[in-house]
């Protein structure tokens, strides 16, 4: 018996937008029932196709939505690489990346030429990783403190927290009680990080987004709307930081 050949989809497609060629990643999904075009935060365009779809149909769908993609790309966040001179917010306050010129050492916050700075040691090829690792540690420190506070307020135990680099999510809660957070929360004002901490801790009581869930969030953080609104307006901007 000769086995059926598995359908092969191209890994990417190209479209012309504004005189330039834009690469669109193709993702085959067994769960998808239709073609879908999306633009992840600070990512490349993504065309999701059903496993048993047809490439001709997928390409036609992509061509029909070129204008939509052009509008989204124009409004999308531009990546901010962690290089010398780049401006990066830390807890909502802009800091400029300044190399220290030293091979060893840790990242420090200070002043340089009259402005707040992130003083980063190491060779140029290692600075971005060092700064990212330091920011992750800062985020984990702040989130651990706020999760402990909200856990105490709600009478729940936070088993563990971990830092992630999701493209579209600020946090998540597993059924086992483990909380995951996007490390870029450390770039936002502290009340924004606090809101996401309260949000995920509240999921330990309500694994949904019902009114009961929002009541739990508000119980531990009465000012939750302030952080929620900030993320709605500015959250996408943060996703570009640390992207090469």
C-alpha positions in Angstrom: 0.0 0.0 0.0 1.4 3.3 -1.0 1.0 6.0 1.7 -0.6 9.3 0.8 1.8 12.1 0.5 1.4 14.8 3.2 0.4 18.2 1.8 3.3 20.6 2.0 2.7 24.3 2.6 5.3 26.9 1.9 6.8 28.4 5.1 6.1 31.9 3.9 4.5 34.0 1.3 5.3 37.4 -0.1 3.1 40.4 -0.9 3.9 43.9 -2.3 2.9 46.8 -0.1 3.9 50.4 -0.8 6.5 49.3 -3.3 8.2 46.9 -0.9 8.1 43.2 -0.5 6.6 42.0 2.8 7.1 38.4 4.0 4.2 36.7 5.6 4.8 33.6 7.7 2.5 30.7 7.0 1.3 28.5 9.9 -0.7 25.3 9.4 -3.2 24.7 12.1 -5.2 21.5 12.6 -7.7 23.5 14.7 -8.2 26.2 12.1 -11.4 26.1 10.1 -10.8 29.1 7.9 -7.9 31.3 6.7 -6.8 34.0 9.1 -4.4 36.9 8.7 -2.9 38.5 11.8 -0.1 40.8 13.0 1.4 39.7 16.3 2.9 42.4 18.5 6.3 43.5 17.1 6.2 40.4 14.9 6.0 39.5 11.2 2.5 39.1 9.6 1.1 35.6 10.1 -1.2 33.7 7.7 -2.9 30.8 9.5 -4.3 28.1 7.2 -6.4 25.0 7.9 -4.5 21.7 7.6 -6.8 20.6 4.7 -7.0 23.9 3.0 -5.7 24.8 -0.5 -2.7 27.0 -1.2 -4.5 28.7 -4.1 -7.4 29.7 -1.8 -4.9 30.8 0.9 -3.0 33.0 -1.5 -6.2 34.5 -2.8 -7.3 35.3 0.7 -4.0 36.9 1.4 -4.1 39.1 -1.7 -7.7 40.2 -0.8 -6.5 41.4 2.6 -3.3 43.3 1.5 -4.9 46.7 2.1 -5.9 45.6 5.6 -2.3 44.4 6.3 -0.9 47.6 4.9 -2.9 49.7 7.4 -1.9 47.5 10.3 1.8 47.6 9.4 1.7 51.4 9.2 0.3 51.5 12.8 2.5 48.6 14.1 5.2 49.1 16.7 8.7 49.5 15.5 11.3 47.2 17.2 13.6 48.9 19.7 16.9 46.9 20.0 18.9 47.1 23.2 21.9 49.0 21.7 24.0 52.0 22.7 22.0 55.1 22.9 18.5 53.5 22.7 15.9 54.9 25.1 14.2 52.2 27.2 11.5 52.9 29.9 12.1 51.3 33.3 9.1 51.3 35.6 7.6 54.0 33.3 10.7 56.3 33.3 12.8 56.7 30.2 16.5 55.6 30.5 19.2 55.7 27.9 21.4 52.7 27.3 25.0 53.6 28.1 27.9 51.1 27.9 30.2 51.2 30.8 33.2 50.1 28.9 33.9 47.4 31.5 34.0 43.7 30.5 32.5 42.5 33.8 29.9 43.8 36.2 26.1 44.1 36.4 23.7 46.5 34.9 23.1 49.6 37.1 20.8 52.6 37.1 22.5 55.9 37.2 22.9 59.3 35.4 24.8 60.1 32.3 25.0 63.6 30.7 22.1 64.8 32.8 19.6 62.0 32.1 18.7 58.7 33.6 20.7 55.8 32.2 21.0 52.1 32.2 24.7 51.4 32.6 25.5 48.2 30.8 28.8 46.4 31.0 30.2 43.8 28.6 31.2 43.5 24.9 28.8 45.0 22.4 27.5 41.5 21.3 26.6 40.6 24.9 25.0 43.9 26.0 21.4 43.1 24.8 21.4 39.7 26.5 22.8 41.2 29.8 20.2 44.0 29.8 17.4 41.6 29.0 18.4 39.2 31.8 18.6 42.1 34.2 15.2 43.4 33.3 13.7 39.9 33.7 15.2 39.7 37.2 13.8 43.1 38.0 10.4 42.1 36.7 10.4 38.9 38.7 11.4 40.7 41.9 8.5 43.3 41.5 6.0 40.7 40.5 6.8 38.3 43.3 6.2 41.1 45.8 2.9 42.2 44.3 1.6 38.6 43.8 2.4 37.9 47.5 0.3 40.9 48.5 -2.6 40.0 46.3 -2.4 36.3 47.3 -2.6 37.4 50.9 -5.6 39.7 50.2 -7.5 36.9 48.4 -6.4 34.0 50.7 -4.7 32.0 47.9 -1.2 30.6 47.6 1.0 31.5 44.6 3.1 28.4 44.0 5.5 29.9 41.5 6.0 32.7 39.0 8.1 32.7 35.8 9.1 35.3 33.2 8.1 34.8 29.6 8.5 36.7 26.4 5.0 36.3 24.9 4.2 38.2 21.7 0.5 38.9 22.6 0.0 38.1 26.3 0.9 39.9 29.6 0.3 37.0 31.9 -1.3 33.6 32.3 -2.3 31.2 35.0 -2.1 27.4 34.8 -4.6 25.0 36.4 -1.8 24.0 38.8 -1.5 27.5 40.2 1.7 28.6 38.4 1.7 32.2 37.1 3.6 33.3 34.0 4.3 37.0 33.2 5.7 38.9 30.3 9.0 40.5 31.5 8.3 43.7 29.6 5.9 44.7 32.4 8.9 46.1 34.1 9.0 48.8 31.4 5.5 50.0 32.3 4.6 52.2 35.3 4.4 50.2 38.6 0.6 50.4 38.8 0.4 48.6 35.4 2.5 45.7 36.6 0.5 45.6 39.8 -2.7 45.3 37.8 -1.4 42.3 35.8 -0.2 40.7 39.1 -3.7 41.1 40.6 -5.3 39.8 37.4 -3.4 36.6 37.3 -3.6 36.0 41.1 -7.4 36.4 40.8 -7.4 33.5 38.3 -6.5 31.2 41.1 -10.0 31.7 42.3 -11.8 32.3 39.0 -10.4 30.6 35.9 -12.5 32.7 33.6 -13.3 36.4 32.8 -16.8 36.4 34.2 -18.1 39.3 36.3 -17.2 37.2 39.4 -13.6 37.2 38.2 -13.5 41.0 37.8 -15.1 41.4 41.2 -12.2 39.4 42.6 -9.6 41.6 40.9 -11.3 44.7 42.2 -11.4 43.3 45.7 -7.7 43.1 45.8 -7.0 46.1 43.6 -9.7 48.7 43.7 -7.8 50.9 41.2 -7.5 48.1 38.7 -9.1 50.2 35.9 -6.1 52.5 35.9 -3.6 49.8 34.9 -6.1 48.0 32.6 -6.7 51.2 30.6 -3.0 52.0 30.4 -2.3 48.6 28.9 -5.2 49.0 26.4 -3.7 52.2 25.1 0.0 51.7 25.4 0.6 48.0 25.8 1.4 47.3 22.2 4.2 49.9 22.3 6.1 47.8 24.9 6.1 44.7 22.9 8.8 46.1 20.5 11.5 46.5 23.2 14.3 44.0 23.0 13.5 42.9 19.5 16.5 42.9 17.2 
